[in-house]
């Protein structure tokens, strides 16, 4: 149950950061903006989820959705999407009852670069609706 809550918090944090980062600007954009394939794949991230607590299956689906969108993005955005997917995978593997697992994750390079990856990815995604 604690693992599911941890996954839920991760997805919530990701969603919140994405909403906060989106209006910040479009300095990450490629000259031509996102492709229709990227926009379509990015629009599917988090869709089809029903209310309630997320499950490991939900996390796996979200991981796949980020990977699918990232493959249509320029290098910097692709790296950001893959970083987010990597963090989702690692969060799913953490045993919340093991303090050392949490400590290792929170001091890892993945966690330290996660915020930047979310901002980069969602700033680029914002252009799907503004262009």
Secondary structure as UniProt FT lines:
FT   HELIX           2..22
FT   TURN            23..24
FT   TURN            27..28
FT   TURN            31..32
FT   HELIX           36..43
FT   TURN            44..48
FT   HELIX           56..70
FT   TURN            71..72
FT   HELIX           75..93
FT   TURN            96..97
FT   HELIX           99..106
FT   HELIX           109..130
//
